[in-house]
Amino acid sequence: MSTWTLFVLICDRGNNSRAKFDALQAHAADDSHPLRVDVIGGLVAAHHRDLLRKPLKAYSQTHKNLRVWTGKRTVYGLSAIVVMTYHPGLAARQRRGTFVKWDARNLLRSLGSSPTNNLVH
């Protein structure tokens, strides 16, 4: 009978990669040092665009002032539970930020400039 070691890895979107998860899985399979690795991490929206298209009515659970959606998917070859939250105040601030950026780009274009060539060095 072997003793397992539990390891919880928390990483943000910029630190997730298939190579890292493969290395963890290879180490976990080593019978001389049995290891269980649980991972909590953020997903890159561009890699999971279908999740961004989930309608708000699909967020059937609530926690405090958040609407919550949970589901399963394979991430880097591993079975994962995905949790997405929606906060109306944050969504409104993000929309305003998007519109501000859009308006700034349109203003620059109307002045005959592009957003990328107006940097001051």
CORSUL-V264468 format. One record per residue. N is the residue number from 1. RES is the residue in one small letter. SS is DSSP state (helix for helix, strand for strand, loop for the rest). PHI is phi in radians with two decimals (999 if undefined). D_LAST is the distance of its C-alpha to the last C-alpha in whole Angstrom. Layout:
N_RES_SS_PHI_D_LAST + N_RES_SS_PHI_D_LAST
This chain:
1_m_loop_999_65 + 2_s_loop_-1.81_61 + 3_t_loop_-1.74_59 + 4_w_loop_-1.61_56 + 5_t_strand_-1.86_53 + 6_l_strand_-1.68_51 + 7_f_strand_-2.27_47 + 8_v_strand_-1.90_44 + 9_l_strand_-1.84_41 + 10_i_strand_-1.99_38 + 11_c_strand_-2.44_35 + 12_d_loop_-1.59_32 + 13_r_helix_-0.95_31 + 14_g_helix_-1.28_28 + 15_n_helix_-1.90_31 + 16_n_loop_-1.52_34 + 17_s_loop_-2.76_35 + 18_r_helix_-1.08_38 + 19_a_helix_-1.06_38 + 20_k_helix_-1.15_38 + 21_f_helix_-1.22_41 + 22_d_helix_-1.10_43 + 23_a_helix_-1.13_43 + 24_l_helix_-1.11_44 + 25_q_helix_-1.12_47 + 26_a_helix_-1.11_48 + 27_h_helix_-1.20_48 + 28_a_helix_-1.13_50 + 29_a_loop_-1.42_53 + 30_d_loop_-1.25_53 + 31_d_helix_-1.17_57 + 32_s_helix_-1.28_57 + 33_h_helix_-2.41_54 + 34_p_loop_-1.02_55 + 35_l_strand_-2.38_51 + 36_r_strand_-1.91_51 + 37_v_strand_-1.99_47 + 38_d_strand_-1.81_46 + 39_v_strand_-2.11_42 + 40_i_strand_-2.07_40 + 41_g_strand_-2.72_37 + 42_g_loop_-1.58_35 + 43_l_loop_-1.71_35 + 44_v_loop_-1.42_32 + 45_a_helix_-0.98_32 + 46_a_helix_-1.11_31 + 47_h_helix_-1.54_34 + 48_h_loop_-2.40_36 + 49_r_helix_-1.04_36 + 50_d_helix_-1.07_40 + 51_l_helix_-1.17_39 + 52_l_helix_-1.18_37 + 53_r_loop_-1.56_39 + 54_k_loop_-1.11_42 + 55_p_loop_-1.22_44 + 56_l_helix_-1.01_44 + 57_k_helix_-1.16_47 + 58_a_helix_-1.30_47 + 59_y_loop_-1.40_46 + 60_s_loop_-1.48_50 + 61_q_strand_-1.87_49 + 62_t_strand_-2.32_48 + 63_h_strand_-2.53_47 + 64_k_loop_0.93_47 + 65_n_loop_-1.75_44 + 66_l_strand_-1.83_43 + 67_r_strand_-1.69_44 + 68_v_strand_-2.25_45 + 69_w_strand_-2.11_45 + 70_t_strand_-2.23_46 + 71_g_strand_-2.85_47 + 72_k_strand_-2.02_47 + 73_r_strand_-2.80_45 + 74_t_strand_-1.63_45 + 75_v_strand_-2.16_41 + 76_y_loop_0.92_41 + 77_g_loop_1.42_45 + 78_l_strand_-1.95_46 + 79_s_strand_-1.23_47 + 80_a_strand_-2.37_45 + 81_i_strand_-1.73_46 + 82_v_strand_-1.84_43 + 83_v_strand_-2.13_43 + 84_m_strand_-2.10_40 + 85_t_strand_-2.15_40 + 86_y_strand_-2.29_39 + 87_h_loop_-2.11_39 + 88_p_helix_-1.02_39 + 89_g_helix_-1.14_36 + 90_l_helix_-1.13_34 + 91_a_helix_-1.05_34 + 92_a_helix_-1.14_34 + 93_r_helix_-1.12_30 + 94_q_helix_-1.14_29 + 95_r_helix_-1.09_30 + 96_r_helix_-1.08_28 + 97_g_helix_-1.08_25 + 98_t_helix_-1.12_26 + 99_f_helix_-1.18_26 + 100_v_helix_-1.08_24 + 101_k_helix_-1.07_21 + 102_w_helix_-1.09_23 + 103_d_helix_-1.11_23 + 104_a_helix_-1.10_20 + 105_r_helix_-1.11_19 + 106_n_helix_-1.13_22 + 107_l_helix_-1.07_21 + 108_l_helix_-1.08_18 + 109_r_helix_-1.11_20 + 110_s_helix_-1.16_23 + 111_l_loop_-1.53_20 + 112_g_loop_1.45_20 + 113_s_loop_-2.13_16 + 114_s_loop_-1.92_16 + 115_p_loop_-1.07_14 + 116_t_loop_-1.60_12 + 117_n_loop_-1.81_11 + 118_n_loop_-1.86_9 + 119_l_loop_-1.37_6 + 120_v_loop_-1.62_4 + 121_h_loop_-1.76_0
